[in-house]
Amino acid sequence: MESLHALFAKSPEIALFLSLAIGYYVGKIKFGKFQLGGVAGSLLVAVLVSQVGVHVDPGVKAVLFALFIYAVGYESGPQFFNSLGKQSIREIILAVVLAVTALATVVIMAKIFGLDKGLAAGVAAGGLTQSAIIGTASDAIAKLGLAADEVTRLQGNVAVGYAVTYVFGSFGAIIVCVNILPRLMGRSIKEDAVKAESAMQQGVQVLASGQQLAAPDLTGRIYQITQANNKTVLALEQANSKVTITIERVQRNKQFIEVTPELVLETNDIVLVVGRREAMVDVATELGKELYAVEGMELTMQRKDIALTNKAFHNKSVGEIRAQTAGDVSHGIYVVQISRMGKILPMLADTIVQLGDVITIYGSEQDVKRVAGIAGYVIVPSEKTDFVYMGAGLVVGLAVGLLTAKIGSIPLTLGSGGGALLSGLLFGWYRSKHQSLGAMPAGAVQILKDLGLAGFVTVVGLSSGLQAVQTVKEHGISLFLIGVVVTILPLILTMLIGRYVLRYDNTAIFAGALSGSRSANPAFGEVLDKAENAIPTVPFAITYALANVFLTLLGPLVVALV
């Protein structure tokens, strides 16, 4: 033990990464259908490691949490602002219900077990994992007009209650949101996350990484004309009035000739045809015999994302743009997909296009360049993160988190977490509208979320674990059990109200909203891990922002009511 203590004293980062490694291993172990997950596993292992005696600079925790919550906001910003409106009423009510039930639970338990104001506020801070309550409660205690030594004693008890209950406060939220909630709903988080994502795409088929259609919509074929019938290239390309094909190359007597709309095709000409499968099937019989391969007929096609900046196309329907676009402009170009702030729009004639939309087109290199120059600019994928943009976002968020407003004597503040989340939402949304700046690849976002959250809870476990165990020994197990009730009961009550009164019917969305209403970041991390997509982030972002205000207000309220 002494050698481990000496090792961790010299290099506390070893304790951090040891807890992460063992914690994620433990998190993979299944107990029947129950699985801790990496975040909860890391927290429990960190508590055990902390018994050796480990000191980790609190700044590490602050940095890791800021990175995690900013990345969450950045990723969900576009969907968050798309979702604001009447549909957010449920999230607002859910956050209020959690705060009210939490306050009632703390006050009732304090009166039943004779807790003083300090211990009650500490239990609220730890059981609800809202560290800001420590500050607001301590400030409220200082203003009670008590003797200095009594103020010091009560403020010390705030820290004691917090230390004893914080670890289970994090773990208990994971149990409710990740394990109990899916049982109540009768469906897994992943199942409903996939369902919600499909609904958001409005029936548009979205392929995951590594997937492709067995029969792709866009295809290329080589034909040898058997009966030309004096048809021009233009006539063949427009044989189907709804869907066109494009003749990209023509070979005649083993010589390639320039393809123009007026070119009259002759028998035995070899043509390379590109187009949608529907049109290809319609004109196949007119084209003749299909060939496997012909030397020189190879052509590399491009699929590019274009950010729409041309005001001439703003607020026009897809049908209007098709009708008004000259043939020489659209020739050889196929629109594959239209997306807005990360949401894929249906390819219907009445779909309205707006500036900032991302248009995915397919065509030859020269055709793609021509259309990109008219519509906007090609979005160049990058594996590098724009640290100027990211750093600015974090600075703005953390600065906003420092701002404090007062209602009477009660201070209101977003805190570093709320500020970083709000900034991430705004910067992520702005990036979706201006994609030439602020690049952050999906892999970079994921590592920030995973390392940020797991590292954050590990530092909490390393910092609070030893004190929590020692305090339990001194004060008995009752304080810990009171914290368990404060953690579990408000979540259960809010979950039941959300399910049967607010009518949440999607497990993934509900889990995100519930974890956010308790500002339960470890639980939210596990929800994201189970969902395997970003569906829970939008309701979480709404309820989390509200919870940071509502739960922080509990500090002076507990002090006043106990």
HUTA-V606194 format. One record per pair of residues at least 4 apart in sequence whose C-alpha atoms are under 8 Angstrom apart, sorted by the first residue. I is the first residue (numbers start at 1). J is the second residue. If there is no record, write none. Layout:
BEGIN
I,J ; I,J
END
This chain:
BEGIN
1,5 ; 1,52 ; 2,6 ; 2,52 ; 3,7 ; 4,8 ; 4,52 ; 5,9 ; 5,52 ; 5,53 ; 5,54 ; 6,10 ; 7,11 ; 7,12 ; 8,12 ; 8,13 ; 8,14 ; 8,15 ; 8,53 ; 8,54 ; 8,55 ; 9,54 ; 9,55 ; 11,15 ; 12,16 ; 12,54 ; 12,55 ; 12,56 ; 13,17 ; 13,56 ; 14,18 ; 15,19 ; 15,46 ; 15,49 ; 15,54 ; 16,20 ; 16,46 ; 16,455 ; 16,458 ; 16,459 ; 16,462 ; 17,21 ; 18,22 ; 19,23 ; 19,42 ; 19,43 ; 19,45 ; 19,46 ; 19,49 ; 19,458 ; 20,24 ; 20,38 ; 20,42 ; 20,454 ; 20,455 ; 20,458 ; 21,25 ; 21,42 ; 22,26 ; 22,41 ; 22,42 ; 22,45 ; 23,27 ; 23,38 ; 23,39 ; 23,40 ; 23,41 ; 23,42 ; 23,43 ; 23,44 ; 23,45 ; 23,46 ; 24,28 ; 24,37 ; 24,38 ; 24,39 ; 24,41 ; 24,42 ; 25,29 ; 25,38 ; 25,41 ; 26,36 ; 26,37 ; 26,38 ; 26,41 ; 27,35 ; 27,36 ; 27,37 ; 27,38 ; 27,39 ; 27,40 ; 27,41 ; 27,42 ; 28,35 ; 28,36 ; 28,37 ; 28,38 ; 29,35 ; 29,36 ; 30,34 ; 30,35 ; 30,36 ; 31,35 ; 34,179 ; 36,40 ; 36,41 ; 37,41 ; 37,526 ; 38,42 ; 38,454 ; 38,526 ; 39,43 ; 39,453 ; 39,454 ; 39,457 ; 39,522 ; 39,525 ; 39,526 ; 40,44 ; 40,171 ; 40,174 ; 40,522 ; 41,45 ; 42,46 ; 42,454 ; 42,457 ; 42,458 ; 43,47 ; 43,167 ; 43,171 ; 43,454 ; 43,457 ; 43,458 ; 43,460 ; 43,461 ; 44,48 ; 44,461 ; 45,49 ; 45,461 ; 46,50 ; 46,458 ; 46,459 ; 46,461 ; 46,462 ; 46,465 ; 47,51 ; 47,461 ; 47,462 ; 47,464 ; 47,465 ; 47,466 ; 48,52 ; 48,465 ; 49,53 ; 49,54 ; 49,462 ; 50,54 ; 50,461 ; 50,462 ; 50,463 ; 50,464 ; 50,465 ; 50,466 ; 51,465 ; 51,466 ; 53,466 ; 54,462 ; 54,463 ; 55,462 ; 55,463 ; 56,60 ; 56,459 ; 56,462 ; 56,463 ; 57,61 ; 58,62 ; 58,459 ; 59,63 ; 60,64 ; 60,456 ; 60,459 ; 61,65 ; 61,455 ; 61,456 ; 61,459 ; 61,460 ; 62,66 ; 62,456 ; 63,67 ; 64,68 ; 64,451 ; 64,452 ; 64,453 ; 64,455 ; 64,456 ; 65,69 ; 65,417 ; 65,452 ; 65,453 ; 65,456 ; 66,70 ; 66,394 ; 66,416 ; 66,417 ; 66,420 ; 66,452 ; 67,71 ; 67,394 ; 67,448 ; 67,449 ; 67,452 ; 68,72 ; 68,448 ; 68,449 ; 68,450 ; 68,451 ; 68,452 ; 68,453 ; 69,73 ; 69,417 ; 69,420 ; 69,421 ; 69,424 ; 69,449 ; 70,74 ; 70,394 ; 70,420 ; 70,421 ; 70,422 ; 70,423 ; 70,424 ; 70,425 ; 71,75 ; 71,424 ; 71,445 ; 71,446 ; 71,448 ; 71,449 ; 72,76 ; 72,421 ; 72,424 ; 72,445 ; 72,449 ; 72,537 ; 73,77 ; 73,420 ; 73,421 ; 73,422 ; 73,423 ; 73,424 ; 73,425 ; 73,426 ; 73,428 ; 73,537 ; 73,541 ; 74,421 ; 74,423 ; 74,424 ; 74,425 ; 74,426 ; 74,427 ; 74,428 ; 74,429 ; 75,424 ; 75,425 ; 75,428 ; 75,445 ; 75,534 ; 76,80 ; 76,425 ; 76,428 ; 76,534 ; 76,537 ; 76,538 ; 77,81 ; 77,424 ; 77,425 ; 77,426 ; 77,427 ; 77,428 ; 77,429 ; 77,538 ; 78,82 ; 78,341 ; 78,342 ; 78,425 ; 78,428 ; 78,429 ; 78,432 ; 79,83 ; 79,341 ; 79,342 ; 79,343 ; 79,538 ; 80,84 ; 80,425 ; 80,538 ; 80,539 ; 80,541 ; 80,542 ; 81,429 ; 83,87 ; 83,88 ; 83,538 ; 84,88 ; 85,89 ; 88,92 ; 88,539 ; 88,542 ; 89,93 ; 90,94 ; 90,502 ; 91,95 ; 91,513 ; 91,539 ; 91,542 ; 91,543 ; 92,96 ; 92,542 ; 92,543 ; 92,546 ; 93,97 ; 94,98 ; 94,494 ; 94,498 ; 94,513 ; 94,514 ; 94,517 ; 94,543 ; 95,99 ; 95,514 ; 95,516 ; 95,517 ; 95,518 ; 95,543 ; 95,546 ; 95,547 ; 95,550 ; 96,100 ; 96,547 ; 96,550 ; 97,101 ; 97,494 ; 98,102 ; 98,490 ; 98,491 ; 98,493 ; 98,494 ; 98,517 ; 98,518 ; 99,103 ; 99,517 ; 99,518 ; 99,547 ; 99,550 ; 99,551 ; 99,554 ; 100,104 ; 101,105 ; 101,490 ; 101,493 ; 101,494 ; 102,106 ; 102,124 ; 102,128 ; 102,486 ; 102,489 ; 102,490 ; 103,107 ; 103,554 ; 103,557 ; 103,558 ; 104,108 ; 105,109 ; 105,485 ; 105,486 ; 105,489 ; 105,490 ; 106,110 ; 106,120 ; 106,123 ; 106,124 ; 106,486 ; 106,558 ; 107,111 ; 107,120 ; 107,558 ; 107,561 ; 107,562 ; 108,112 ; 109,113 ; 109,482 ; 110,114 ; 110,115 ; 110,116 ; 110,120 ; 110,562 ; 111,115 ; 111,562 ; 115,119 ; 115,120 ; 116,120 ; 116,154 ; 116,562 ; 117,121 ; 117,141 ; 117,154 ; 117,558 ; 117,559 ; 117,562 ; 118,122 ; 118,137 ; 118,138 ; 118,141 ; 118,153 ; 118,154 ; 118,155 ; 118,156 ; 118,157 ; 118,158 ; 118,161 ; 118,559 ; 119,123 ; 119,154 ; 119,157 ; 119,158 ; 119,159 ; 119,160 ; 119,161 ; 120,124 ; 120,158 ; 120,161 ; 120,558 ; 120,559 ; 120,562 ; 121,125 ; 121,133 ; 121,134 ; 121,137 ; 121,158 ; 121,161 ; 121,555 ; 121,558 ; 121,559 ; 122,126 ; 122,133 ; 122,134 ; 122,157 ; 122,158 ; 122,159 ; 122,160 ; 122,161 ; 122,162 ; 122,163 ; 123,127 ; 123,128 ; 123,158 ; 123,161 ; 123,162 ; 123,164 ; 123,165 ; 123,479 ; 123,482 ; 123,483 ; 123,486 ; 124,128 ; 124,129 ; 124,130 ; 124,133 ; 124,162 ; 124,483 ; 124,486 ; 124,554 ; 124,555 ; 125,129 ; 125,130 ; 125,131 ; 125,132 ; 125,133 ; 125,134 ; 125,161 ; 125,162 ; 125,166 ; 125,555 ; 126,130 ; 126,131 ; 126,161 ; 126,162 ; 126,163 ; 126,164 ; 126,165 ; 126,166 ; 126,167 ; 126,169 ; 126,483 ; 127,162 ; 127,165 ; 127,166 ; 127,168 ; 127,169 ; 127,170 ; 127,483 ; 127,484 ; 127,486 ; 127,487 ; 128,166 ; 128,169 ; 128,170 ; 128,486 ; 128,487 ; 128,518 ; 128,519 ; 128,520 ; 129,166 ; 129,169 ; 129,170 ; 129,518 ; 129,519 ; 129,520 ; 130,519 ; 130,548 ; 130,551 ; 130,552 ; 131,135 ; 132,136 ; 132,415 ; 132,552 ; 133,137 ; 133,551 ; 133,552 ; 133,553 ; 133,554 ; 133,555 ; 134,138 ; 134,158 ; 134,159 ; 134,162 ; 134,555 ; 135,139 ; 135,555 ; 136,140 ; 136,410 ; 136,411 ; 136,552 ; 136,553 ; 136,555 ; 136,556 ; 137,141 ; 137,158 ; 137,554 ; 137,555 ; 137,556 ; 137,558 ; 137,559 ; 138,142 ; 138,155 ; 138,158 ; 138,555 ; 139,143 ; 139,556 ; 140,144 ; 140,555 ; 140,556 ; 140,559 ; 141,151 ; 141,154 ; 141,155 ; 141,556 ; 141,559 ; 142,146 ; 142,151 ; 146,150 ; 146,151 ; 147,151 ; 148,152 ; 149,153 ; 150,154 ; 151,155 ; 152,156 ; 153,157 ; 154,158 ; 155,159 ; 156,160 ; 157,161 ; 158,162 ; 159,163 ; 160,164 ; 160,468 ; 160,471 ; 161,165 ; 161,479 ; 162,166 ; 163,167 ; 163,464 ; 163,465 ; 163,467 ; 163,468 ; 163,471 ; 164,467 ; 164,468 ; 164,469 ; 164,471 ; 164,472 ; 164,479 ; 164,480 ; 164,483 ; 165,169 ; 165,468 ; 165,479 ; 165,480 ; 165,483 ; 165,484 ; 166,170 ; 166,464 ; 167,171 ; 167,460 ; 167,461 ; 167,464 ; 167,465 ; 168,172 ; 168,483 ; 168,484 ; 168,487 ; 169,173 ; 169,483 ; 169,484 ; 169,487 ; 170,174 ; 170,520 ; 170,521 ; 170,522 ; 170,523 ; 171,175 ; 171,522 ; 171,523 ; 172,176 ; 172,484 ; 172,487 ; 172,488 ; 173,177 ; 173,487 ; 173,488 ; 173,491 ; 173,515 ; 173,520 ; 173,522 ; 173,523 ; 174,178 ; 174,179 ; 174,522 ; 174,523 ; 174,524 ; 174,526 ; 175,179 ; 175,180 ; 175,523 ; 176,180 ; 176,181 ; 176,488 ; 176,491 ; 176,492 ; 177,181 ; 177,182 ; 177,511 ; 177,514 ; 177,515 ; 177,523 ; 177,527 ; 178,182 ; 178,189 ; 178,511 ; 178,523 ; 178,526 ; 178,527 ; 179,183 ; 180,184 ; 181,185 ; 181,495 ; 181,507 ; 181,511 ; 182,186 ; 182,187 ; 182,188 ; 182,189 ; 182,507 ; 183,187 ; 183,188 ; 185,505 ; 185,506 ; 185,507 ; 187,191 ; 187,192 ; 187,507 ; 188,192 ; 188,507 ; 188,508 ; 189,193 ; 189,507 ; 189,508 ; 189,511 ; 189,527 ; 189,530 ; 189,531 ; 190,194 ; 190,508 ; 190,530 ; 190,531 ; 190,532 ; 191,195 ; 191,531 ; 192,196 ; 192,506 ; 192,507 ; 192,508 ; 193,197 ; 193,506 ; 193,507 ; 193,508 ; 193,509 ; 193,531 ; 193,532 ; 193,533 ; 193,535 ; 193,536 ; 194,198 ; 194,531 ; 194,533 ; 195,199 ; 196,200 ; 196,506 ; 196,535 ; 197,201 ; 197,535 ; 198,202 ; 198,203 ; 198,204 ; 198,205 ; 199,203 ; 200,343 ; 201,205 ; 201,206 ; 201,343 ; 201,344 ; 201,345 ; 201,346 ; 202,345 ; 202,346 ; 203,346 ; 204,344 ; 204,345 ; 204,346 ; 207,211 ; 207,212 ; 212,216 ; 216,277 ; 217,276 ; 217,277 ; 217,278 ; 218,274 ; 218,275 ; 218,276 ; 218,277 ; 219,274 ; 219,275 ; 219,276 ; 219,277 ; 220,272 ; 220,273 ; 220,274 ; 220,275 ; 221,272 ; 221,273 ; 221,274 ; 221,290 ; 221,291 ; 222,270 ; 222,271 ; 222,272 ; 222,273 ; 222,290 ; 222,291 ; 222,292 ; 222,293 ; 222,294 ; 222,297 ; 223,270 ; 223,271 ; 223,272 ; 223,273 ; 223,287 ; 223,288 ; 223,289 ; 223,290 ; 223,291 ; 224,267 ; 224,268 ; 224,269 ; 224,270 ; 224,271 ; 224,287 ; 224,288 ; 224,289 ; 224,290 ; 224,291 ; 225,265 ; 225,266 ; 225,267 ; 225,268 ; 225,269 ; 225,270 ; 225,271 ; 225,287 ; 225,288 ; 225,289 ; 226,267 ; 226,268 ; 226,287 ; 226,288 ; 226,289 ; 227,266 ; 227,267 ; 227,286 ; 227,287 ; 227,288 ; 228,265 ; 228,266 ; 228,267 ; 228,287 ; 229,266 ; 230,264 ; 230,265 ; 230,266 ; 231,235 ; 231,236 ; 231,264 ; 231,265 ; 232,236 ; 232,261 ; 232,262 ; 232,263 ; 232,264 ; 232,265 ; 233,237 ; 233,247 ; 233,259 ; 233,260 ; 233,261 ; 233,262 ; 233,263 ; 233,264 ; 233,265 ; 234,238 ; 234,261 ; 234,262 ; 234,263 ; 235,239 ; 236,245 ; 236,283 ; 237,244 ; 237,245 ; 237,246 ; 237,247 ; 238,243 ; 238,244 ; 238,245 ; 239,244 ; 239,283 ; 240,244 ; 240,279 ; 240,282 ; 240,283 ; 243,276 ; 243,278 ; 243,279 ; 244,275 ; 244,276 ; 244,279 ; 245,273 ; 245,274 ; 245,275 ; 245,276 ; 245,279 ; 245,280 ; 245,332 ; 246,273 ; 246,274 ; 246,275 ; 246,331 ; 246,332 ; 247,259 ; 247,271 ; 247,272 ; 247,273 ; 247,274 ; 248,259 ; 248,271 ; 248,272 ; 248,273 ; 248,274 ; 248,332 ; 249,256 ; 249,257 ; 249,258 ; 249,259 ; 249,271 ; 249,272 ; 249,273 ; 249,297 ; 250,256 ; 250,257 ; 250,258 ; 250,259 ; 250,269 ; 250,270 ; 250,271 ; 250,272 ; 251,255 ; 251,256 ; 251,257 ; 251,269 ; 251,270 ; 251,271 ; 252,256 ; 252,257 ; 252,268 ; 252,269 ; 252,270 ; 253,269 ; 259,263 ; 265,269 ; 272,297 ; 275,279 ; 275,280 ; 275,334 ; 276,280 ; 277,281 ; 278,282 ; 279,283 ; 280,284 ; 281,285 ; 283,287 ; 284,288 ; 293,297 ; 294,298 ; 299,364 ; 300,364 ; 300,365 ; 301,362 ; 301,363 ; 301,364 ; 301,365 ; 302,362 ; 302,363 ; 302,364 ; 302,365 ; 302,368 ; 303,360 ; 303,361 ; 303,362 ; 303,363 ; 304,360 ; 304,361 ; 304,362 ; 304,368 ; 304,378 ; 304,379 ; 305,358 ; 305,359 ; 305,360 ; 305,361 ; 305,378 ; 305,379 ; 306,358 ; 306,359 ; 306,360 ; 306,361 ; 306,372 ; 306,375 ; 306,376 ; 306,377 ; 306,378 ; 306,379 ; 307,355 ; 307,356 ; 307,357 ; 307,358 ; 307,359 ; 307,375 ; 307,376 ; 307,377 ; 307,378 ; 307,379 ; 307,435 ; 308,354 ; 308,355 ; 308,356 ; 308,357 ; 308,358 ; 308,359 ; 308,375 ; 308,376 ; 308,377 ; 309,355 ; 309,356 ; 309,375 ; 309,376 ; 309,377 ; 310,314 ; 310,355 ; 310,374 ; 310,375 ; 310,376 ; 311,355 ; 313,321 ; 313,353 ; 313,354 ; 313,355 ; 313,375 ; 314,353 ; 314,354 ; 314,355 ; 315,352 ; 315,353 ; 315,354 ; 315,355 ; 316,320 ; 316,321 ; 316,352 ; 316,353 ; 316,354 ; 317,321 ; 317,349 ; 317,350 ; 317,351 ; 317,352 ; 317,353 ; 318,322 ; 318,347 ; 318,348 ; 318,349 ; 318,350 ; 318,351 ; 318,352 ; 318,353 ; 319,323 ; 319,348 ; 319,349 ; 319,350 ; 319,351 ; 320,324 ; 320,349 ; 321,325 ; 325,329 ; 325,330 ; 326,330 ; 327,331 ; 329,370 ; 329,371 ; 330,371 ; 331,367 ; 332,363 ; 332,364 ; 332,367 ; 333,361 ; 333,362 ; 333,363 ; 333,364 ; 333,367 ; 333,368 ; 333,371 ; 334,361 ; 334,362 ; 334,363 ; 335,359 ; 335,360 ; 335,361 ; 335,362 ; 336,359 ; 336,360 ; 336,361 ; 336,362 ; 337,344 ; 337,345 ; 337,347 ; 337,359 ; 337,360 ; 337,361 ; 338,344 ; 338,345 ; 338,346 ; 338,347 ; 338,357 ; 338,358 ; 338,359 ; 338,360 ; 339,343 ; 339,344 ; 339,345 ; 339,357 ; 339,358 ; 339,359 ; 340,344 ; 340,345 ; 340,356 ; 340,357 ; 340,358 ; 340,432 ; 341,357 ; 341,429 ; 341,432 ; 341,433 ; 342,432 ; 345,351 ; 346,351 ; 347,351 ; 353,357 ; 356,432 ; 356,433 ; 356,434 ; 357,433 ; 361,368 ; 362,368 ; 363,367 ; 363,368 ; 364,368 ; 365,369 ; 366,370 ; 367,371 ; 368,372 ; 369,373 ; 370,374 ; 371,375 ; 372,376 ; 372,377 ; 372,378 ; 373,377 ; 379,435 ; 379,436 ; 382,439 ; 382,441 ; 383,440 ; 383,441 ; 384,439 ; 384,440 ; 384,441 ; 385,390 ; 385,438 ; 385,439 ; 385,440 ; 385,441 ; 385,444 ; 386,390 ; 386,437 ; 386,438 ; 386,439 ; 386,440 ; 387,391 ; 387,438 ; 388,392 ; 388,438 ; 389,393 ; 389,437 ; 389,438 ; 390,394 ; 390,438 ; 391,395 ; 392,396 ; 393,397 ; 393,420 ; 393,423 ; 393,424 ; 393,427 ; 394,398 ; 394,420 ; 394,423 ; 394,424 ; 395,399 ; 396,400 ; 396,419 ; 396,420 ; 396,423 ; 397,401 ; 397,416 ; 397,418 ; 397,419 ; 397,420 ; 397,421 ; 397,422 ; 397,423 ; 397,424 ; 398,402 ; 398,415 ; 398,416 ; 398,417 ; 398,419 ; 398,420 ; 399,403 ; 399,416 ; 399,419 ; 400,414 ; 400,415 ; 400,416 ; 400,419 ; 401,413 ; 401,414 ; 401,415 ; 401,416 ; 401,417 ; 401,418 ; 401,419 ; 401,420 ; 402,413 ; 402,414 ; 402,415 ; 402,416 ; 403,413 ; 403,414 ; 403,415 ; 404,411 ; 404,412 ; 404,413 ; 404,414 ; 405,411 ; 405,412 ; 405,413 ; 406,410 ; 406,411 ; 406,412 ; 407,411 ; 407,412 ; 410,553 ; 410,556 ; 411,553 ; 412,549 ; 412,552 ; 412,553 ; 413,548 ; 413,549 ; 414,418 ; 414,419 ; 414,545 ; 414,548 ; 414,549 ; 415,419 ; 415,548 ; 416,420 ; 417,421 ; 418,422 ; 418,544 ; 418,545 ; 418,548 ; 419,423 ; 420,424 ; 421,425 ; 421,541 ; 421,545 ; 422,426 ; 422,545 ; 423,427 ; 424,428 ; 425,429 ; 426,430 ; 427,431 ; 428,432 ; 429,433 ; 430,434 ; 431,435 ; 431,436 ; 431,437 ; 431,438 ; 431,439 ; 435,439 ; 440,444 ; 440,445 ; 441,445 ; 442,446 ; 443,447 ; 444,448 ; 445,449 ; 446,450 ; 447,451 ; 447,452 ; 448,452 ; 449,453 ; 449,525 ; 450,454 ; 450,525 ; 451,455 ; 452,456 ; 453,457 ; 453,521 ; 453,522 ; 453,525 ; 454,458 ; 454,522 ; 455,459 ; 456,460 ; 457,461 ; 457,522 ; 458,462 ; 459,463 ; 460,464 ; 460,465 ; 461,465 ; 462,466 ; 463,467 ; 464,468 ; 465,469 ; 466,470 ; 467,471 ; 468,472 ; 469,473 ; 470,474 ; 471,475 ; 471,476 ; 472,476 ; 472,477 ; 472,479 ; 472,480 ; 473,477 ; 475,479 ; 476,480 ; 477,481 ; 478,482 ; 479,483 ; 480,484 ; 481,485 ; 482,486 ; 483,487 ; 484,488 ; 485,489 ; 486,490 ; 487,491 ; 488,492 ; 489,493 ; 490,494 ; 491,495 ; 491,514 ; 491,518 ; 492,496 ; 493,497 ; 494,498 ; 494,514 ; 495,499 ; 495,514 ; 496,500 ; 496,501 ; 497,501 ; 497,502 ; 498,502 ; 498,503 ; 498,504 ; 498,510 ; 499,503 ; 499,504 ; 499,505 ; 500,504 ; 504,509 ; 504,510 ; 505,510 ; 506,510 ; 507,511 ; 508,512 ; 508,527 ; 508,531 ; 508,535 ; 508,536 ; 509,513 ; 509,535 ; 509,536 ; 509,539 ; 510,514 ; 510,536 ; 510,539 ; 511,515 ; 511,524 ; 511,527 ; 511,536 ; 512,516 ; 512,524 ; 512,527 ; 512,536 ; 512,537 ; 512,538 ; 512,539 ; 512,540 ; 513,517 ; 513,536 ; 513,539 ; 513,540 ; 513,541 ; 513,542 ; 513,543 ; 513,544 ; 514,518 ; 514,540 ; 514,543 ; 515,519 ; 515,520 ; 515,521 ; 515,523 ; 515,524 ; 515,540 ; 515,544 ; 516,520 ; 516,521 ; 516,524 ; 516,539 ; 516,540 ; 516,541 ; 516,542 ; 516,543 ; 516,544 ; 516,545 ; 516,547 ; 517,540 ; 517,543 ; 517,544 ; 517,546 ; 517,547 ; 518,544 ; 518,547 ; 518,551 ; 519,543 ; 519,544 ; 519,547 ; 519,548 ; 520,524 ; 521,525 ; 522,526 ; 523,527 ; 524,528 ; 524,540 ; 525,529 ; 526,530 ; 527,531 ; 527,536 ; 528,532 ; 528,533 ; 528,534 ; 528,536 ; 528,537 ; 529,533 ; 531,535 ; 531,536 ; 534,538 ; 536,540 ; 537,541 ; 538,542 ; 539,543 ; 540,544 ; 541,545 ; 542,546 ; 543,547 ; 544,548 ; 545,549 ; 546,550 ; 547,551 ; 547,552 ; 548,552 ; 549,553 ; 550,554 ; 551,555 ; 553,557 ; 554,558 ; 555,559 ; 556,560 ; 557,561 ; 558,562
END
